[in-house]
């Protein structure tokens, strides 16, 4: 029967789809699971599954002073570069979507380029650049570098939100007497607030996790948390790294969940508004 | 109504001493990447009037409104608002306010904050803002909805909020860009009367853009009919309806038969499709301008239908199509002996028997019921 064979083909297709999806999820999560399980290991060598349970590697994190110092440095760095990337990214998005820019495609391409350029290449380039102009090893040069790497995330998210904005709202504001700046603050900003917040969260995570580009930019002695981890791994093989990594995973996941909830709420509100409008 | 809006050399003379026109547009041109949107438009909008810009889509009426509001700057020409040159003034420094086509209410503010927006920008005192917003919400009948978000309102209500928000800043000129286009028919008719009432109450000059000739006729003190970036004619609704200057205007406003003359009018007689009829007196006197009378506009409702007709122009015809309109019937008929078609719209009396398709009837019209057109 034709109909039952079509039905069976559809079922097979769906089964294949499920298997592929399950494999994808498995390969993404498996390393994380290994790291997290190993962080509770009772032995100092790598053995999976761990032979026993202990929290000593979490305690050990606090015995290594480099971790504390570098964590503070990383948080400050991420906070500063997030502010920079978010402010510039939001303004750039507005210019891309609304402005009459010269070479718009070229400029937005340049901003998005750091997504595709290998970070290690970018790191070498930034090192040479800052060594030349005299910012090597200083906080501000690392802040700028991280902002460059975070910028594409902010620009992509905020531009997408801005494309959906009704231009006549801004015109209405101008028409009622508002300057361009007041219009941006009072009318545009409240409507893209969710996207900007989510963009900022992504920028923070990107900066906080950044290793390859940063490693060239810091003088010996100053470390970000990923660099401290990297250096520790070279010397020691114990699960302290796994414990610290687990904490960082937890922190990143928490931020992503916050971002997802915000986005979902924003989308839901937007969807609600659209359906209500279309019903009229 | 002034004649200055006629396509032709822009007049440079200032407005009559005393009261300046609310808006004076002189020789305004605007092209978008080579596509001409406004091709030398000159219009005077009298202070306190309800003025409509009417035309098919793409005629330039919305562009003209955006030039008045300041969202587009003209390539050439000048714009005066209340006697002051505003050609290069940014929109936020013009004494105009706009009601947008989709109303453009701020979705993140409630009704009260939407209406108060312009007043807050002007640093008006809190008490005064509250009083003024209350007054406006009363004017548009939305007192009970002041705390709602725009998304919680119906289309008609949103339209009223947009109106109140624009009127709040006491503009010299209120600009309306087809604000009724997205409302359903019944609500649209209701809002037309409402807009007219509000305009009379506040006395502000309204410049209203529409492609709906019925809407323009119902509300306007004066109408500028536009086509291809040019003003075709400016006049009161009655003038535009009764004395259209071109076939375009005659056809665009109301429903009309356009009859082309075979040759110029001679001795008060004219020939249409090989038949001779009495010409309107105006056409006999030479028509409008030098071109003479080239065509006639004969409104559907001015064509009479029946067995016995006492008008000067009568012809035998056959009914080809019958359309019921409830209050009236439209007959499309073909005159005997030639290919000329006419449409007649006849009021229904309730006791008549409508003619069936194919019926032999007589149609006729009073010679002066037809309008002589130069083009």
Interface residues (C-beta under 8 A of the other chain):
Chain A: X166 X168 X169 X171 X172 X173 X174 X175 X176 X177 X178 X179 X182 X186 X187 X190 X191 X272 X273 X276 X277 X280
Chain B: X69 X70 X71 X90 X91 X92 X93 X96 X97 X98 X100 X101 X102 X104 X105 X106 X107 X108 X117 X118 X121 X122 X151 X152 X154 X155 X158 X165 X166 X169 X182
